[in-house]
Amino acid sequence: RERVVEGSAGGGMVRVLFNGLQEPLDVKIDAEVLQEEDPEFLQEMILAAIRQGLKKSQELAESERSKVTGRLNIPGLDKLF
């Protein structure tokens, strides 16, 4: 819950922050993007940043889970977290 990961697109012009519970925390859009890009391109960049951030958040959660369950080798235990 306390750790934060970032998904970005457009060279960092669009950034989305997620915590380890896959909850979005913040969206940051560079002002230049709003002035220069068409709405469809901006939408694509936002979706790309969300997908990347969500994937990183899921990887973070899995990594943290494996620290707890990796040594226990109990079937089904990983589904509880």
LUMDREN-96596 format. One line per 4 residues: number of its first residue (from 1); for each residue x, y, z of N, C-alpha, C, CB. Coordinates in steps of 0.2 Angstrom, whole numbers, plus 5000, padded with zeros to 4 digits. Each point is the difference from the previous one (the first is absolute). Glycine has a CB too. Example, Ala and Ser with C-alpha at 12.3 -4.5 7.8 and 13.67 -1.06 7.14 Angstrom:
BEGIN
1	5066 4972 5039 4996 5006 5000 5004 5006 5000 4991 4994 5006 | 5007 5011 4990 5004 5006 5001 4996 5005 5003 5006 4997 4990
***
This chain:
BEGIN
1	5004 4994 5000 4996 5006 5000 5004 5006 5000 4991 4994 5006 | 5015 5006 4997 5004 5006 5001 5005 5001 4994 4999 4998 5012 | 5002 4997 4984 5005 5001 4995 4996 5002 4994 5008 4991 5004 | 4996 5013 4992 4997 5004 4994 5004 4998 4994 4995 5009 5007
5	5002 4990 4987 5003 4999 4994 4997 5004 4995 5002 4988 5002 | 5001 5013 4992 4998 5005 4995 5000 4997 4994 5004 5009 5006 | 4990 4992 4990 5000 4998 4993 5000 5007 4996 4993 4989 5002 | 5011 5011 4992 5000 5006 4997 5000 4999 4992 5007 5005 5009
9	4991 5000 4987 5000 5000 4993 5002 5006 4997 4991 4992 5001 | 5011 5008 4993 5002 5006 4997 5006 5003 5003 4988 5002 4997 | 5017 4994 5004 5006 5002 5003 4999 5004 5007 5004 5001 4989 | 4991 4997 5015 4999 5002 5006 4995 5006 5000 5011 4996 5004
13	4986 5006 4991 4995 5005 4999 4994 4999 5004 5005 5003 4989 | 4993 4990 5011 4994 4998 5004 5003 4995 5005 4992 5002 4990 | 5006 4999 5016 5002 4995 5005 4994 4998 5005 5012 5005 4999 | 4988 4989 5003 4995 4998 5004 5003 4996 5006 4991 4999 4991
17	5007 5003 5015 5003 4997 5006 4995 4995 5003 5007 5010 5002 | 4996 4984 5000 4996 4994 5003 5003 4998 5006 4996 4996 4989 | 5000 5002 5016 5003 4997 5006 5001 4992 4999 4995 5009 5008 | 5007 4987 4997 5001 4993 4999 4994 4996 5000 5011 5002 5005
21	4983 5002 4996 4994 4996 5000 4996 5002 4994 4999 5001 5012 | 5005 5001 4983 4997 5002 4993 4995 5005 5000 5002 4988 4997 | 4998 5017 5008 4996 5006 5000 5003 5005 4997 4995 4996 5011 | 5002 5008 4984 5003 5006 4998 5000 5005 5005 4996 4997 4988
25	5010 5007 5012 5001 5005 5005 5000 5007 4997 5006 4992 5007 | 4997 5009 4987 5000 5006 4997 5001 5000 4993 5005 5004 5010 | 4993 5001 4986 5001 5000 4993 5004 5007 4998 4990 4993 4997 | 5015 5007 5000 5004 5006 4998 5000 5001 4993 5007 5000 5011
29	4991 5005 4986 5000 5001 4993 5004 5007 4998 4989 4994 4998 | 5016 5006 4999 5004 5006 4998 4996 5005 4996 5011 4993 5000 | 4989 5013 5002 4996 5005 4997 5001 5000 4992 5001 5007 5011 | 5005 4992 4987 5002 5000 4992 4995 4995 4997 5012 5003 5002
33	4987 4991 5001 4996 4995 4997 4993 5003 4998 5007 4991 5006 | 4990 5012 4999 4994 5003 5000 4999 5005 4994 4998 4998 5012 | 5007 5005 4986 5000 5005 4995 5002 4998 4993 5003 5008 5009 | 5001 4987 4991 5003 4997 4994 4996 4994 4997 5011 5005 5003
37	4987 4991 5001 4998 4993 4997 4992 5000 5000 5010 4995 5005 | 4988 5001 4990 4993 4999 4999 4997 4996 5005 5001 5001 4988 | 4992 4999 5014 4997 4996 5005 5002 4993 5000 4991 5009 5001 | 5008 4988 4993 5001 4993 4999 5007 4998 5002 4991 5000 4991
41	5014 5004 5007 5007 4998 5002 5001 5000 5008 5004 5005 4988 | 4993 5000 5015 5001 5001 5007 4996 4994 5003 5000 5013 4999 | 4994 4985 4999 4997 4995 5003 5004 4993 5000 4989 5005 4996 | 5015 4994 4998 5004 4994 4999 5006 5001 5005 4997 4999 4988
45	5006 5007 5013 5005 5000 5005 4998 4999 5007 5005 5008 4992 | 4989 4994 5010 4997 4999 5006 4999 4993 5001 4995 5011 5000 | 5002 4985 4996 4999 4993 5000 5007 4996 5001 4989 5001 4993 | 5016 5001 5003 5006 4997 5000 5003 5001 5007 5002 5002 4987
49	4998 5004 5015 5003 5001 5007 4996 4996 5005 5004 5012 4997 | 4990 4988 5003 4996 4996 5005 5002 4992 4999 4990 5008 4999 | 5010 4990 4995 5002 4993 4999 5007 4998 5003 4993 5000 4990 | 5012 5005 5009 5006 4999 5002 5001 5000 5008 5004 5005 4989
53	4992 5000 5014 5000 5001 5007 4997 4994 5003 5000 5012 4999 | 4994 4986 4999 4997 4994 5003 5004 4994 4999 4989 5005 4997 | 5015 4994 4998 5004 4994 4999 5006 5000 5006 4997 4999 4987 | 5006 5007 5013 5005 5001 5005 4997 4999 5007 5006 5008 4993
57	4988 4994 5009 4997 4999 5006 4999 4993 5002 4995 5011 4999 | 5002 4985 4996 4999 4993 5000 5007 4996 5001 4989 5001 4993 | 5016 5001 5004 5006 4997 5001 5003 5002 5007 5002 5001 4988 | 4997 5005 5014 5002 5001 5007 4996 4996 5005 5003 5012 4997
61	4991 4987 5002 4996 4996 5005 5002 4993 5000 4990 5008 4998 | 5011 4990 4996 5002 4993 4999 5007 4999 5004 4994 4998 4989 | 5011 5006 5010 5006 5000 5003 5000 5000 5008 5005 5006 4990 | 4991 4998 5012 4999 5001 5007 4996 4993 5003 4999 5013 4999
65	4996 4985 4997 4997 4993 5002 5005 4995 5000 4989 5004 4995 | 5015 4995 5000 5005 4995 5000 5005 5000 5006 4999 5000 4988 | 5002 5006 5015 5005 5000 5006 4996 4997 5005 5005 5011 4996 | 4989 4989 5005 4996 4997 5005 4999 4992 4999 4995 5011 5003
69	5002 4988 4991 4998 4993 4998 5005 4996 4997 4989 5005 4999 | 5016 4998 4998 5005 4996 4996 5003 4995 5004 5002 5010 4994 | 4999 4991 5012 5004 4995 5004 4995 4994 5003 5009 5009 5003 | 4985 4993 4997 4995 4995 5004 4997 4995 4995 4997 5009 5007
73	5003 4991 4987 4998 4995 4995 4993 4997 5002 5012 4998 4997 | 4983 5005 5005 4994 4998 5002 4995 5001 4994 5002 5002 5013 | 4995 4993 4984 4996 5001 4995 4994 5004 5001 5003 4989 4996 | 4995 5016 5000 4995 5005 5001 5001 5006 5004 4993 4990 4999
77	5013 5010 5005 5001 5005 5004 5001 5007 4997 5006 4992 5007 | 4997 5008 4986 5001 5006 4997 4993 5003 4998 5011 4995 4995 | 4984 5001 5004 4993 5003 4999 4997 5004 5005 4999 4991 4992 | 5004 5008 5014 4997 5004 5006 5003 5007 5001 4999 4989 5006
81	5006 5013 4990 5003 5006 5000 4998 5004 4994 5009 4996 5007
***
